[in-house]
Structures are given as structure tokens and as C-alpha cells.
Amino acid sequence: MDVFATALRSRIADAVNAEATARQAGRPDEAELHAARLADLAAEHDITVEPRADAVG
């Protein structure tokens, strides 16, 4: 895997985990910010990011 793909996967994982952590902590506004960051990454790179039930922070 090239450096770009590795970095993109890392950014996606960070956003997913940060969203899950915020939701678990009862901070829905913060969770929405992370969800928006994830949506921006997906749109910017024309990819689909599937929801992950196992994401935890």
C-alpha cells in the first residue's frame, strides 16, 4: 500500500473512532463534527465509507 492510501486510511479511522468516542461520551455536537469530517474525506476522494459498528475510541 502506498503512503497516500495509508495516510487516508489513518485519517478515516481517526474520524470514525473520534465520532464513536464523542457519541459514547454524550457529546452529539462533537460527534457530528467528526461525522462531517468523515463525509468530507469521502467526498474529496470519491470513496464510500461504510459505517463500522466496532468503532470505539
OpenMM code with the backbone's topology and positions (N, CA, C; nanometers):
from openmm import Vec3, app, unit

residues = "MET ASP VAL PHE ALA THR ALA LEU ARG SER ARG ILE ALA ASP ALA VAL ASN ALA GLU ALA THR ALA ARG GLN ALA GLY ARG PRO ASP GLU ALA GLU LEU HIS ALA ALA ARG LEU ALA ASP LEU ALA ALA GLU HIS ASP ILE THR VAL GLU PRO ARG ALA ASP ALA VAL GLY".split()
positions = [
    Vec3(0.0852, -0.1170, 0.0000),
    Vec3(0.0000, 0.0000, 0.0000),
    Vec3(0.0898, 0.1233, 0.0000),
    Vec3(0.0537, 0.2214, -0.0787),
    Vec3(0.1376, 0.3403, -0.0855),
    Vec3(0.1126, 0.4343, 0.0325),
    Vec3(0.1963, 0.5328, 0.0438),
    Vec3(0.1903, 0.6260, 0.1566),
    Vec3(0.0580, 0.7024, 0.1584),
    Vec3(0.0088, 0.7431, 0.0411),
    Vec3(-0.1170, 0.8168, 0.0344),
    Vec3(-0.2322, 0.7337, 0.0897),
    Vec3(-0.2431, 0.6095, 0.0442),
    Vec3(-0.3524, 0.5225, 0.0899),
    Vec3(-0.3424, 0.4969, 0.2398),
    Vec3(-0.2224, 0.4783, 0.2887),
    Vec3(-0.2021, 0.4561, 0.4319),
    Vec3(-0.2468, 0.5783, 0.5113),
    Vec3(-0.2091, 0.6959, 0.4659),
    Vec3(-0.2474, 0.8193, 0.5355),
    Vec3(-0.3985, 0.8402, 0.5309),
    Vec3(-0.4593, 0.8134, 0.4160),
    Vec3(-0.6042, 0.8304, 0.4036),
    Vec3(-0.6780, 0.7328, 0.4952),
    Vec3(-0.6345, 0.6081, 0.4985),
    Vec3(-0.6970, 0.5095, 0.5877),
    Vec3(-0.6828, 0.5514, 0.7338),
    Vec3(-0.5702, 0.6074, 0.7685),
    Vec3(-0.5480, 0.6537, 0.9050),
    Vec3(-0.6419, 0.7697, 0.9393),
    Vec3(-0.6570, 0.8637, 0.8474),
    Vec3(-0.7471, 0.9776, 0.8711),
    Vec3(-0.8915, 0.9309, 0.8846),
    Vec3(-0.9315, 0.8343, 0.8041),
    Vec3(-1.0671, 0.7801, 0.8119),
    Vec3(-1.0875, 0.7111, 0.9470),
    Vec3(-0.9934, 0.6273, 0.9858),
    Vec3(-1.0041, 0.5569, 1.1145),
    Vec3(-1.0097, 0.6549, 1.2304),
    Vec3(-0.9284, 0.7602, 1.2245),
    Vec3(-0.9290, 0.8614, 1.3307),
    Vec3(-1.0658, 0.9287, 1.3414),
    Vec3(-1.1249, 0.9636, 1.2278),
    Vec3(-1.2556, 1.0297, 1.2286),
    Vec3(-1.3642, 0.9368, 1.2805),
    Vec3(-1.3618, 0.8117, 1.2365),
    Vec3(-1.4622, 0.7138, 1.2806),
    Vec3(-1.4522, 0.6928, 1.4317),
    Vec3(-1.3313, 0.6734, 1.4800),
    Vec3(-1.3133, 0.6492, 1.6232),
    Vec3(-1.3453, 0.7725, 1.7075),
    Vec3(-1.3101, 0.8906, 1.6587),
    Vec3(-1.3416, 1.0130, 1.7320),
    Vec3(-1.4928, 1.0350, 1.7387),
    Vec3(-1.5628, 1.0031, 1.6301),
    Vec3(-1.7091, 1.0146, 1.6309),
    Vec3(-1.7698, 0.9189, 1.7330),
    Vec3(-1.7245, 0.7946, 1.7329),
    Vec3(-1.7768, 0.6958, 1.8272),
    Vec3(-1.7489, 0.7365, 1.9713),
    Vec3(-1.6299, 0.7854, 1.9965),
    Vec3(-1.5936, 0.8286, 2.1311),
    Vec3(-1.6830, 0.9430, 2.1777),
    Vec3(-1.7062, 1.0396, 2.0903),
    Vec3(-1.7910, 1.1536, 2.1253),
    Vec3(-1.9347, 1.1085, 2.1520),
    Vec3(-1.9853, 1.0187, 2.0702),
    Vec3(-2.1229, 0.9688, 2.0921),
    Vec3(-2.1335, 0.8947, 2.2253),
    Vec3(-2.0339, 0.8112, 2.2547),
    Vec3(-2.0351, 0.7363, 2.3805),
    Vec3(-2.0255, 0.8292, 2.5016),
    Vec3(-1.9599, 0.9425, 2.4834),
    Vec3(-1.9436, 1.0385, 2.5933),
    Vec3(-2.0621, 1.1337, 2.6036),
    Vec3(-2.1616, 1.1159, 2.5155),
    Vec3(-2.2801, 1.2016, 2.5216),
    Vec3(-2.2559, 1.3414, 2.4669),
    Vec3(-2.1673, 1.3517, 2.3661),
    Vec3(-2.1381, 1.4814, 2.3051),
    Vec3(-2.1789, 1.4776, 2.1572),
    Vec3(-2.3104, 1.4871, 2.1313),
    Vec3(-2.3593, 1.4723, 1.9938),
    Vec3(-2.3084, 1.5804, 1.8983),
    Vec3(-2.2888, 1.7025, 1.9463),
    Vec3(-2.2388, 1.8088, 1.8584),
    Vec3(-2.0975, 1.7768, 1.8103),
    Vec3(-2.0133, 1.7306, 1.9014),
    Vec3(-1.8776, 1.6926, 1.8643),
    Vec3(-1.8794, 1.5734, 1.7693),
    Vec3(-1.9675, 1.4778, 1.7953),
    Vec3(-1.9788, 1.3606, 1.7087),
    Vec3(-2.0168, 1.4022, 1.5667),
    Vec3(-2.1067, 1.4969, 1.5551),
    Vec3(-2.1474, 1.5438, 1.4223),
    Vec3(-2.0319, 1.6111, 1.3484),
    Vec3(-1.9456, 1.6805, 1.4211),
    Vec3(-1.8282, 1.7414, 1.3577),
    Vec3(-1.7363, 1.6338, 1.2994),
    Vec3(-1.7171, 1.5272, 1.3730),
    Vec3(-1.6328, 1.4183, 1.3236),
    Vec3(-1.7001, 1.3466, 1.2058),
    Vec3(-1.8308, 1.3304, 1.2125),
    Vec3(-1.9043, 1.2685, 1.1017),
    Vec3(-1.8925, 1.3552, 0.9760),
    Vec3(-1.8984, 1.4858, 0.9931),
    Vec3(-1.8840, 1.5769, 0.8796),
    Vec3(-1.7425, 1.5685, 0.8217),
    Vec3(-1.6428, 1.5569, 0.9085),
    Vec3(-1.5050, 1.5418, 0.8618),
    Vec3(-1.4913, 1.4143, 0.7790),
    Vec3(-1.5541, 1.3074, 0.8250),
    Vec3(-1.5515, 1.1802, 0.7533),
    Vec3(-1.6211, 1.1936, 0.6171),
    Vec3(-1.7350, 1.2595, 0.6154),
    Vec3(-1.8076, 1.2806, 0.4896),
    Vec3(-1.7252, 1.3649, 0.3926),
    Vec3(-1.6561, 1.4650, 0.4436),
    Vec3(-1.5697, 1.5477, 0.3591),
    Vec3(-1.4562, 1.4659, 0.2985),
    Vec3(-1.3936, 1.3806, 0.3791),
    Vec3(-1.2871, 1.2943, 0.3279),
    Vec3(-1.3392, 1.2038, 0.2167),
    Vec3(-1.4557, 1.1448, 0.2399),
    Vec3(-1.5143, 1.0546, 0.1412),
    Vec3(-1.5455, 1.1289, 0.0114),
    Vec3(-1.6042, 1.2461, 0.0225),
    Vec3(-1.6390, 1.3238, -0.0968),
    Vec3(-1.5141, 1.3724, -0.1703),
    Vec3(-1.4166, 1.4176, -0.0954),
    Vec3(-1.2937, 1.4699, -0.1549),
    Vec3(-1.2205, 1.3636, -0.2367),
    Vec3(-1.2278, 1.2388, -0.1913),
    Vec3(-1.1538, 1.1318, -0.2568),
    Vec3(-1.2436, 1.0358, -0.3335),
    Vec3(-1.3727, 1.0728, -0.3455),
    Vec3(-1.4709, 0.9944, -0.4211),
    Vec3(-1.4705, 0.8472, -0.3789),
    Vec3(-1.4871, 0.8282, -0.2470),
    Vec3(-1.4923, 0.6939, -0.1914),
    Vec3(-1.6170, 0.6800, -0.1052),
    Vec3(-1.6525, 0.5574, -0.0752),
    Vec3(-1.7630, 0.5293, 0.0156),
    Vec3(-1.7035, 0.4732, 0.1440),
    Vec3(-1.7461, 0.5290, 0.2551),
    Vec3(-1.7003, 0.4820, 0.3851),
    Vec3(-1.8186, 0.4167, 0.4540),
    Vec3(-1.8091, 0.2871, 0.4752),
    Vec3(-1.9168, 0.2127, 0.5386),
    Vec3(-1.9133, 0.2364, 0.6892),
    Vec3(-2.0309, 0.2458, 0.7525),
    Vec3(-2.0352, 0.2595, 0.8987),
    Vec3(-1.9724, 0.1377, 0.9646),
    Vec3(-1.9069, 0.1595, 1.0764),
    Vec3(-1.8430, 0.0492, 1.1489),
    Vec3(-1.9033, 0.0385, 1.2877),
    Vec3(-1.9649, -0.0738, 1.3159),
    Vec3(-2.0242, -0.0958, 1.4463),
    Vec3(-1.9184, -0.1182, 1.5531),
    Vec3(-1.7979, -0.1591, 1.5113),
    Vec3(-1.6922, -0.1903, 1.6075),
    Vec3(-1.6043, -0.0708, 1.6405),
    Vec3(-1.6344, 0.0464, 1.5878),
    Vec3(-1.5501, 0.1631, 1.6119),
    Vec3(-1.5687, 0.2118, 1.7556),
    Vec3(-1.4595, 0.2193, 1.8261),
    Vec3(-1.4608, 0.2730, 1.9616),
    Vec3(-1.3369, 0.3567, 1.9816),
    Vec3(-1.3493, 0.4501, 2.0747),
    Vec3(-1.2356, 0.5369, 2.0993),
    Vec3(-1.1668, 0.5055, 2.2266),
] * unit.nanometer
topology = app.Topology()
chain = topology.addChain("A")
for resn in residues:
    res = topology.addResidue(resn, chain)
    for name in ("N", "CA", "C"):
        topology.addAtom(name, app.Element.getBySymbol(name[0]), res)
